[in-house]
Amino acid sequence: MSDIISLASRVTQIAPSPTLAVNAKAKALKAAGEDILNFSVGEPDFDTPLHICEAGKKAIDDGHTRYTAVPGIPELREAVANRFREDHGWEYSPEQIQVCCGGKHGLYNIFQAVIDPGDEVLIPAPYWVSYPPMVQLAGGTPVIVPLDEKDDFDLNPDILADYATDRTKAILVNSPSNPTGSLLSASALEAIGRMALEKGWLVITDDIYDTITYLDGDLPHILDVDSRLKDQTVVLNGVSKSFAMTGWRIGYSAGPDHIIKAMNKIQSQSTSNPSAPAQYAALAALTGPQDFPATMQEAFVPRRDFFVQDLRSIKGVSCVNPKGAFYVFPNFSSYYGKSFQGKTITDSVSLSDYFLDQAKVASVPGIAFGADDFIRFSFATSMEIIQEGMQRIRDALAQLS
């Protein structure tokens, strides 16, 4: 029977994620008892710190189970403003802060608040999978700006200028990046800042991985380029990655008053406030000890080093050494065109599917991030699983001819 009610055009223009088939198969295989090693998960393999959990429990016991103010409880917005001040020297009032239901929700609010049909948003690629669909759902046009593996996925200002038009409304910055783990250099950020000031672009900076870096010095940031950029920049962050709180769903944004007010309008008609107990847990995260990200980083470094070294030792595979986040993004394109038992590897989806079938390793095909030559693996898992997974990948690649 055919569908009677037609779907909205905003839905039909969004392509299904190419990762769904692989993920569905991974779940089915695991449910059937297969020994699947999962490298597709984009969350830390740490428990939320105890004091944060206790704060969430106490919030429930204290009766904080009702509606709160739409942009978040005042104490949490004040804590976010204090963190920006103490960690970066940026001055925001609590009224310039919105607390939302995770970083993804914050980005959705931003696009809904500022993008009109016909507006273009510059998105460097490889990009996080949800950026282009969010722009499309707001009626805008994502304009993909390619980054080169040879440049460690840094942005080339000349290439950026080639993709900018008089319809460009905003540019999205994600450093450290998901999926590459790469950073935008200070010189690239300076170029973005100059163009944004000259052209009047909004800068949307997704800083969700900013506490997970492998640098000796400070992480370069767009707001350090020119103080004037603060008036046309929205900063997106949250507690999901920094404090292993992915399931608590608390993100936050800071920006110019009129944009945050518009985002609050959007949020008031969608989710209303984020979960009240989760807000009090986030308050404990931001006002309590700040050493937890360093604890995770210490664990991630040897995993990253092993993963990168082992991948680079495979003939035909290249891999940029990530300087942040917890992903590796190796280039497997030299294996495209090879076959196993009559099935040919043609792209990142078929290779990721092959790894799942033959090696029992779940990964994310690079096409989901706008980079079909690559596959993303998370090293937010144990060294034992990484070592076993790499051996399985080696054995699977050796069977291709």
N, C-alpha and C positions, 0 to 999 in steps of 0.2 A: 504494500500500500504506500503510495507516495505521500510525502509530507503535505499537509493542508496549509499550515501557517508558514509563510516565508520568513526567513531570518533577516535580521538587520544587515545592511551593507557593511557596517563596521565590523561585524563578525566574519562575513564571507571574505573580506579582503585580508584577513589574518590567516597566514598559512599555518597548517599544523606543525608542531615541532618535530623535526626529524629524529629526535631522541626518543620519541614515545614508543616506537616499535622495539627498539633495543631495550628500553627500560621495562616494557611489558614482558618481553621474553626473559629478562633477567629475573624478574619477580616470579614468573611461572616456573623457571628452572629451579630456583631456590625453594619454592613451595613443593616441588616434586622431589626434593632431597638432594639436588645437585650442590656440589661444593663451589659456590660462586664467590669469588673475591671481588668486592665492590670498591672501585676507584672512582665512582661517579658522584659521590656524596660531597656537596659543597658546604660542609660544616665541620667545626673542630671535633676531634674524637676525645674531648675532655668533658667531664661533668661540670655543670654550673657550680661555681664556688659555693661552699656551704653557707656563708653569711648572707649571700644573695637569696638562696633558697629559703633560709630562715626568715628573711625579711618579707618574702612573698607569703609565707605561711602566717606570719604575724599580722600582715595586712588583712588576711581573711578573718583571723581571730578577732581583730580590732574592728571588724565590720566594714572594711573598705571594699564593699562588694556592689556598690551602686554606681550610677552614672557619675562621671567627673566632668569638668570643663572640657569642651571639645578639643582644644589644642593640648590638653594634658594638665595634670595637677600643677599648681604654681611651684611647689617645691622641686619638682623634677625639671621644669623649664629653667628654674634658677640654677639648678645643679648643672644642666647642660651649658648654660651661659658661663658658669664658673669654670667648667672644664675647658671651654674654648679660650677663656682668658688665661688660665694657668698653663695650659699646654701649648698655646700658640700666640697669646697676646692679642687675640681678636676680641673686640668689644661688641657684645650683643645684649640687648635687654631681653628679659623673659618674653615680652610681647613679640619679639622677632624670632621666637622659637616655636615650632610645632612638633609635638610628639604624635607619632602615628603607629599604625599596626605593622611594624617592620619596615626595613629600608625600601622594599619593593613598593609598598603602599605610599611611602613618601615621594618616590619618583613619579608614581601615577598621579598623585595630587599636584605635583609641580607641572607636569605636562598638561593636565586638565586645566590648570589655572592660567597658563600663559600661551598655549598654542592654539592658533586658529587655522581653519582650512587654508591651504596654500603656503603656510609657514614651513620652512625647512629647518631641520636640526642636523647639524654635522655630528656624525658618530664615527670616531676612529675604529677601525677593524683590525684585528679581532675584537669583538665587543661581547658584552654579556647578553645572553639570549633574549632578554625581555625589553631591551632598549628600543629596537625598531618597532615591535608591535605596540608598545606604549605610545610612541609618537603617532602611529597610525590611528590608534583608538581615539586620540585627541584631535584627529582630523589633519595632522601634519604629515610632512613627507620626510622620512629618514634619508639622509644623504651620507652614504658610506665612504669614509676616507681611508684608503688602504695604508696600513703600516707594514714595513718590510722586516722580515726575520733577520736580514743581514745587519739591520740597524738596531737589533735587540728590541724591535717593536717600538722604537721611539718615533715621535712624530716629526715629519719633514715639513717645515713651514711653507716651502714652495708648493708642495703637493696640497697642503691645506688650502692655500690661496686659490689653487686651481678649482677646488670644489665649492668654494664660497660663491654665493650669488647675492643679488639684491633682495632675494626672498629669505635669506638666512636669518633666522630669529634667535637661534641658540646653538651652543656647542656643548657637547657632553665630554667631561673629563673623568677618567677612571684610572687612578694611579695610587697604589698598586692595582694592577689589572686582573680581573677575572675575564678570560681564562689564562693569560700568559704569565702572570706574576711579574711582568715588566713594569718599569716606572717611566714616566715622562720626565725628561731631563729639565734642568732649570732653564736652559736655552729654549727648549720647545715651549715651556710654559710662558716664558717671556714673550715669545712670538704670538702665542694664543692671546695673551693679555693685551699686546699692542693692537692686534686685529679687533679684539672685542671692544676696546675703548674707541678705536677709530670708526668701527661699523655700528656700534651700539648693540652688540650681541649680548644675550644673557649667557652666562657661564653656569652650567650645572655640574658641580663636582661631586662625584660619588666616592666618598672617602671611607667606605665600609671596612676596608682592609688596612687603614692607615697605621694601626698599632702593630701589625704583623709585617715587619720589614727586616731585611738582613743587611743593614747599612751601618757604617761606622759613624756617619754624621746624621744631620737632620734630613727628613724627607722633604724634597722641594714641593712647594704648594703654590697654586695660582694666586692666593691672597697675599703672598709674600712678594709678588712681582710689582704691584703698584697699589697704593692704598685706595685709589679711586675705584678699583675693581670691586670692592666690597658692596658698592651701590648697585652692581649689576651681576652679582653672583649669589647662587643658592648652594649652600653646603648641605650635603646629605650624609648622614652617618647613623650609627645605632649601636646596640650592645650585643648583637647576634654573634659576630665573629670575635670581638675583643674579649667577651666574657662567657663564651660558649653558651649563649642564650637564644639560639635560633628558634626554639619552640615557644619562647615567651612572647615573641612578636612585638618588639618595641624598637622603633626607629625614631629619628628626629631630624628636622631640617632647620636651618638658620638662613635668614636672608632679609632683603628689604621689607619694610613694614607692609607695603601694599601687596606684595606677592604672598607673604605669609597670611595676611588677612584673606586674600582670595583662596588660598589653599584651605584655610579654616572653613570657608563657605562650602567648598567641595566636600571636605571631610564631614561637615555637619549634616550633609544630605546623603552620606554613604554609610560610614561606619559609626558616626558620632565619635565618642572617645575610645581610645585603646583600653584594653582590659585594665581595670583598676588595680588588682593585686600585682599584675605584671609591672605596672608603673612604679609601685613601691619597691619591687625587686630591682628595677633599673635604677631607682634612686640610691639604693644601697650599693649598687655596682659603681656608680659614678662618684659617690661621696666616700666610699670605703677604700681599702688598699688598691693601689693601681699596678701591682706587680704581676698580676695574673697573665697578661699578654706576653710578658718576658718569659714566664714559665713555659708557655706554649711554644714560643719562638725557640727556646733552648732545645725543646724536643723536636721541633720541625727541621732544624738545621741539618743534623746527620741524615735524616730521611731524604731531604732535598738533595744533599750532596751525593748520596748513594744512587738515587733515581737518575739524576742528570748524568753522572759518570757511567752508569750501566747503559743508559739509552745511547749515549754517544759512542759507546764501544761496539754497538751493533752496526754492521756495514749498511750504509745508505740512510742512516737515521741521524738527523741533527736535532739539537734541543737547546734553546736559549736558557741560560741559567737564571731562574726567577730571583728577583730582588725583594719580593714581597708576596703576600698571600700564601696559599698552600697548594699550588697547582704546578704541574709541569705540562708543557704543550709541545710535544715532539712532532717533527715533520716526518711522516711515513710515506710520502708520495712516491718514493722510489720503488715501493712495492705495488703500486697501482699497475694493473695489467697482468699481474701474476695470478696463478690459479691453484686451487686445491680441489681434487675430486670433481673436476668439471665446472666448478664455480669460480668465476673471475672476480678479483678485487678491482673495483672500478673507482671507488671514492672512499671518503672517511666513514660513511654509513656502512658500506659493505665490509670494510676492514674492522670496524668496531663490532659489527655483527659476527664476523669470523672469530675475533678474539673471544666473544661470548660463547660461541658454539664450540670452538676447538680448544680454547685455553681456559674456559670458565672464568673469564675476567671481564667485568663490566666497566665500560669507559664511556666517554661522551664524544661523539663524532664532531670534528671541527666545523663542519658545515653549519652546525647550530650557532656557532660564533662568527659566521661569515668567513671562515678560513678552511676550505675543504682539504687542504694538504695535511692537516694536523688532527691530532686526537688529544683530548684533555684527560689527564689522570690527577686525582687528588692524592696528596701524601699526608692527609689528615687521617692516617691509620697507622698501625704498628709497623715497625721495621721488619718483623717476621713476615707479615702479609705482603709488604713491598718486595722483599727478596723472593718470596714464593711467586708472586705475580710476575715479576720480571723474568724469572726462569720459565714460566709458562708462556710468556710472550715470545721469548727467544725461541722456544721449541715450536711454537705455532708459526713464526715467521720462517723458520728453517724448512718447514714442510711446503712452503709456497714455491712454485716453479714457473 
